[in-house]
Amino acid sequence: MKKIQFLLQAIIALFCISSVSAQSAEEIITKYMNAIGGQDQVNKVSSVYMEGTMDAMGNEGSFKTTLLNGKGFKQEVDLMGSLITMCYTDNMGWQINPMTGNNSAEKMPDTQYQSGKDQIYAGGLFVNDYLGKGYKIELAGQENVGPVSAHKINVISPENVESFYFFDPESGYLIKMVQKGDMMGQSMDIILTYSNYQKPENGFAMPYTFETNYGGQFSLTAKINKVEVNLPVESAIFVMP
């Protein structure tokens, strides 16, 4: 009987710990949402257009990004004499990458699409009823991101894609994300680090500097120098040619 009572207490304690962790993770995400301007402000954003520069292993380039909230995300990168296009919509993704020998549009592999599809939403994953859509979150402790002891949250998508998000406890901002990705057929960890948050007119706070590391094999640093919010955007630009 004592063993049964002990087992029941252990099970109850386990569920209590899980509940506390989940609630803590939600509180961290709520703080992030408040830090960037709040749900109401993000909901006022219908589109975002960005321009910037990048440095990819010593090679300078530029990029243009257009987001139509909930409909599409398109990024054009001019790098080393090649124009690379990546596009996500609410049901598929496509790309043109001359650097891999593909000069015409082709559909993205499903794993690549699943890992990047939330970019079609202004503010990203956490403004889009992520729990209602089947995402699971769990607080995974603290981990150093530079000088910051960041909150680490494990996020699992409905397609079972796992990512880790790191939040600054003081500012509430998202400062790092780690997700599985694919580069030229090779699976690897893609690490994104965010900094220099600014709030454009009529918009929400976003990082103006971000670094991307592809499994230690390739890295780039991008800096935004122009943001325009709520410009008219034709949905036709997201259609695969």
N, C-alpha and C positions, 0 to 999 in steps of 0.2 A: 504493500500500500504506500509506504514512504517513497519507494522508487517511482511509483505512478504519479504521486503528488509532485515530486521533484521534476519529473519530465514535463508535467503540465505547466509548472512555474517557468521552466526553461523555455517552453514554447511561447508562453505569454510574454516573457521578457524579450524574446526574439522579435515578436511582432511589434512590441512597444519601441524597440530600438529602430526597426525599419520605419515605423511611422515618424519618429523623431527625425531620422535622417532625411526622409522625403520632405517633411515640413521645412526643415532647415534649408534644403536645396531650393525649394520654392521661394523661401524668404530671400535668399541670395539673388535669385532671378528677378524677383519683384524689386529689389534694391537696384539692380541693373537697369530695369525698365524705367524706374523713377529717375535714375542718373542721366539717362539719355534724353529725358524730357517728358516721359509718361505716355501711357497707352493712348490717351486722347490726342496728344500732339502727333504721335506717329500715325494715327488713323486719318489725320488731315492730309497726309502726304500721298498724292496719287502717282507721282513720278519723281525720279532722281536722275540727273545727268551729271557725270563727272569726267574731268580730264586731269591727266597727270603725267609724271615722268617716272621712269624706272631704270634701275641698274641691275643687270643680270650677269653676274660674274665678270664685271668690268665692261660689259656691253651696254651702251645707253639706248634707251627706247622711250616710247610714249604709249599712252593708252587712252581710250575713250570708253565709257561705260554708260549704258542706258538701262534704266529699270522702270517698268510699268507695273505698279504694285499688284501682285497676285496674278499677273499675266505673263511677264517675260523679263529676262535679264540677258543683256547682250554686251559683250566686251570685245573690243578690237584693239589688238596690241601690235604696234609697229616696232619690230625688233630685228636687227641684223639684216635689214633689207627685205624682210618678210612681213606680211600682214596676216596675223593669226586671229581668227574669229572663234569665239566660244559663245554659245547661246543656250539658255535654259528656258523652257516654257512650263506651263502647268501640266503637261503630259509627256514631254520628251525633251531631249537635248541634241544639239548638233554642233559640228565644229568644222573649221577649215584650217589646216595646219601645213603650210608649204614646207616647214622645217622637217617634217616627217615624210615628205614626198607626196602629200595629198593637197592638190590645188583646187579640188572641188569639195563641196559640202558633203559630209557623211554623218550618219547618226552616231551619237555617243554610245559607248558601251554602257550597259545598264548600271554597273557598279559606279562608274563615273557620274552618271546622271543622278543616282540616288544620293551620292555624297555632296552634290552641289545644288540640288533642286530648290533648297530653301532660300537661295539668293534672290528668287523672284519676289520676295516679300520685303518691303521697306522695314528696316530694323532687324531683319533676319528671322530665325526660327522662333524665338521666344515671344514674338508679338502675334503669332498665328495660331492661337489655341492649341499649343503643342500637346498638352495632355489629352484634350478631346480628340486629337488625331491619332492617338495611340503611342506617342512618345513616352518613354520611361526615363525618369531621372533619379539619380542617387548621389548623395554627397560622398565623395571619395577622399575626404581629409584635406590636408594642406600640402602644398608643394611650392618650392621656391621658383619664382619667375624673375630672374635678375635679383634685385634687392627685396622684392615683395614676396611675403609668405601668402600665396594666393589660395583662395577656396577652389578646390578641384571638384567638378561635377561630371559624373559619367552620364552620357545621354545615349539612349538606344532607340533607334527609329523603328517604325512598324515593320520595316524590311530587315530588321536586325543589324543595321549598320551602327557601329559603336564609335562614338567620338568623346573627347574630353575637353571641357571648357574650364578656363581658369579666370577667376574674377578677383580684382583688387578689393580687399575688405574695406579699405578707406574710401576710395572714390566710387566703388560699385561697378566700375567699368570692366568689360571683357578685355583681357590683355593677352590671352593666348588660346589657341585651339589646336588640338591634335586629332587627326582623323586618318583612316586608312585610305589610300588612293592608288591610282595606277598611272605609271609613266612608261610609255612605250612597252606595254605588256608586263611590266614589272611591278609587283605590289610593294608598297612602302608606306611609311608614316609621313604624312604631310603636316608640317608644323607651321602655323601662322601666328605671328606675334604682332599685336596692335598697340599703337601709341599715338600721342599728339591729338587727342580728342578735341574737336571744335564743333560748334553748332552753326550751320549755315542759316541764312535768313529763311524763315518759314519752315525750317526743317527740324531735325533732331540731332543730338550730338553723335558724331561718328569719328572713327580714327582716320586721321589724314596721312598717317604713315603706317605701312604694314610690311612686314618681312615674311617671305615664304621660303621654307626649306624642304626640299624634296628628298627625304631619306639620306641627307648628307651628301648627295651627289650633285645637286643643282640648287642654287638659291637666287633670290632676287629681292630687291627692296623697291617699293613703290611709294610715291608721294603724290597726294592729290593737291592740285593747285587751283582747281575751279569746280564749284558745285552749284547747280541750279535746280531748284525744287519746283515741282508742279507745272513744268512746261508741257505743252501738248505733245503726245507721243502716238504715232501711228502703230497699231498692233501688227501691221504688215511687216515691219522690220524684223520681227521674230520668226517669220515663216522661213523654213528651210528652203534655200534656192535649189 
